[in-house]
Amino acid sequence: MLHQEEQHLEQSILYDSDSVYGWISILLHWFTAIVIIILWFIGKSIVNALPEDVDSQRQLHVSIAASAWLLIVARIIWRLRSGHPHVRGQTLFIHRVAMVAHYAMLVTVALMLLSGPVMVWSGGHPVSIFGWFSISAPFSESETTKAFAWFIHSNSAFLLMLLVLLHVGGALKHLMFHSDDTIARMIWPGKPSSGAK
């Protein structure tokens, strides 16, 4: 009986419940956040880089993005599958606003994951990962496709940064002005409330 309870506790910490995030969600969240912030800064540096540095900065951006591609896709699928735990002390309205913001972030990240490789391939280049190996283009070079992919990629990046600022601002608001555990639950799995599954 004790062994079963310990096993259940381990599973509840690993997976999400109705009211808390488990370790899978927490680790995927922070991994994705760190990678996206790094990619955003490198992407901005490409725009402001000296002509002789543009190719190396772009290659670094592509390599990091390609290396993290599968895990970021996993983060999107996991969140869609697991839903959004309702944080203790959070009103239903705020919970729904947070859900909409989260889904909007997932959509923009998905658009960037799709448009990034398309932009490289349509420019006539393979997706190279740190020079270790390359993924060849599945279609021919096209300036029209490249321009469209660039439009989607750059605008998704801008929208994502706005959503991230909104997300961080909301989290800080909860930290400073509310008595819920919005911040804490994304750092360490908490104890599920009585209504949690």
C-alpha positions in Angstrom: 0.0 0.0 0.0 2.8 2.4 0.9 4.7 1.5 -2.3 1.5 2.3 -4.3 1.1 5.7 -2.6 4.8 6.5 -3.3 4.4 5.5 -6.9 1.3 7.7 -7.2 3.1 10.6 -5.6 6.0 10.3 -8.1 3.5 10.2 -11.0 1.6 13.2 -9.7 4.9 15.1 -9.5 6.0 14.0 -13.0 2.6 14.8 -14.7 0.2 17.7 -14.5 -2.9 17.6 -12.3 -5.9 19.8 -12.3 -4.1 22.4 -10.2 -0.4 21.9 -10.6 2.3 21.5 -13.3 4.5 18.4 -13.1 8.2 18.2 -13.8 7.7 17.4 -17.5 5.8 20.7 -18.1 8.2 22.7 -15.9 11.3 21.5 -17.6 9.8 21.9 -21.1 8.6 25.4 -20.2 12.0 26.6 -19.0 13.9 24.9 -21.8 11.7 26.4 -24.4 11.9 29.9 -22.8 15.7 29.9 -22.6 16.1 28.7 -26.2 13.6 31.2 -27.6 15.2 34.1 -25.7 18.6 33.1 -27.0 17.3 32.7 -30.6 15.5 36.1 -30.4 18.7 37.9 -29.4 20.8 36.1 -32.0 18.0 36.9 -34.6 18.1 40.6 -33.7 21.9 40.5 -33.9 21.7 39.3 -37.5 19.9 42.5 -38.5 22.5 44.7 -36.8 25.6 42.6 -37.7 28.4 43.7 -39.9 28.1 42.2 -43.4 31.0 39.8 -42.8 29.3 38.5 -39.6 25.8 38.0 -41.0 26.3 34.4 -42.3 27.9 33.1 -39.1 25.2 34.7 -37.0 22.5 33.3 -39.2 24.1 29.8 -39.1 24.3 29.9 -35.3 20.6 30.9 -35.2 19.6 28.1 -37.5 21.8 25.5 -35.7 20.4 26.2 -32.3 16.8 26.3 -33.6 17.3 23.0 -35.5 18.9 21.4 -32.5 16.0 22.3 -30.2 13.3 21.8 -32.8 12.0 18.4 -31.6 11.9 19.4 -28.0 10.0 22.6 -28.7 7.5 20.6 -30.8 7.2 18.2 -27.8 6.5 21.2 -25.6 3.7 22.3 -27.8 2.2 18.9 -28.1 2.5 18.3 -24.4 0.7 21.5 -23.5 -2.1 20.8 -25.9 -2.4 17.3 -24.5 -2.2 18.2 -20.8 -4.3 21.3 -20.8 -3.8 24.2 -18.3 -3.9 23.4 -14.6 -6.0 26.0 -12.7 -3.7 27.7 -10.2 -5.0 28.0 -6.6 -6.4 31.5 -5.9 -6.8 32.4 -9.6 -10.2 33.5 -10.8 -11.9 31.7 -13.7 -11.6 34.8 -15.9 -7.9 35.2 -15.3 -7.4 31.5 -15.9 -9.1 31.8 -19.3 -7.1 34.9 -20.2 -3.9 33.0 -19.3 -5.0 30.0 -21.4 -5.7 32.2 -24.5 -2.3 33.9 -24.0 -0.6 30.5 -23.7 -2.3 29.1 -26.8 -1.4 32.3 -28.7 2.3 31.8 -27.7 2.1 28.2 -28.9 0.7 29.2 -32.2 3.4 31.8 -32.8 6.1 29.4 -31.8 4.7 26.7 -34.2 4.6 29.3 -37.0 8.3 30.1 -36.4 9.2 26.4 -36.3 7.6 25.9 -39.7 8.6 29.2 -41.4 12.3 29.0 -40.2 13.3 25.9 -42.2 11.1 26.9 -45.1 12.9 30.2 -45.3 16.3 28.5 -45.4 15.3 25.9 -47.9 13.5 28.3 -50.2 16.8 30.3 -50.2 18.5 27.3 -51.8 20.3 26.2 -48.6 20.2 23.1 -46.5 19.4 23.4 -42.8 22.9 22.8 -41.3 23.3 21.9 -37.6 26.6 23.3 -36.4 28.3 21.8 -39.5 27.8 18.3 -38.1 25.1 17.4 -40.6 22.6 19.0 -42.9 19.0 18.5 -43.9 18.5 19.1 -47.6 15.6 21.1 -49.0 12.5 19.0 -49.9 11.5 21.6 -52.5 13.2 23.9 -55.0 14.5 27.4 -54.4 11.8 30.1 -54.5 12.2 33.8 -53.8 8.4 34.2 -53.4 8.3 31.4 -50.8 11.3 32.8 -49.0 9.8 36.3 -48.8 6.5 34.8 -47.4 8.3 32.6 -44.9 10.4 35.6 -43.8 7.2 37.7 -43.3 5.7 34.9 -41.2 8.9 34.3 -39.2 9.7 37.9 -38.4 6.1 38.9 -37.5 5.7 35.8 -35.4 8.9 36.6 -33.5 7.6 40.2 -32.9 4.2 38.9 -31.7 5.8 36.3 -29.5 7.9 38.8 -27.7 4.8 40.9 -27.0 3.0 37.8 -25.7 6.1 36.9 -23.6 6.1 40.4 -22.1 2.4 40.1 -21.3 3.1 36.6 -19.8 5.9 37.8 -17.6 4.0 40.9 -16.6 1.0 38.8 -15.6 3.3 36.5 -13.6 4.9 39.4 -11.8 1.5 40.9 -11.0 0.5 37.7 -9.4 3.7 37.6 -7.4 3.4 41.1 -6.1 -0.4 41.7 -5.7 -2.0 38.3 -5.3 -1.8 35.5 -2.8 -1.8 32.6 -5.3 1.1 30.3 -6.4 1.4 31.3 -10.0 5.2 31.7 -10.0 5.9 28.9 -7.5 4.1 26.2 -9.6 6.4 26.8 -12.6 9.5 26.3 -10.5 8.6 23.3 -8.4 5.7 20.9 -8.5 3.3 21.7 -5.7 0.8 19.6 -3.8 -2.4 19.1 -5.8 -5.5 20.6 -4.3 -8.4 18.5 -3.3 -10.0 19.0 -6.6 -7.0 17.8 -8.6 -7.1 14.5 -10.4 
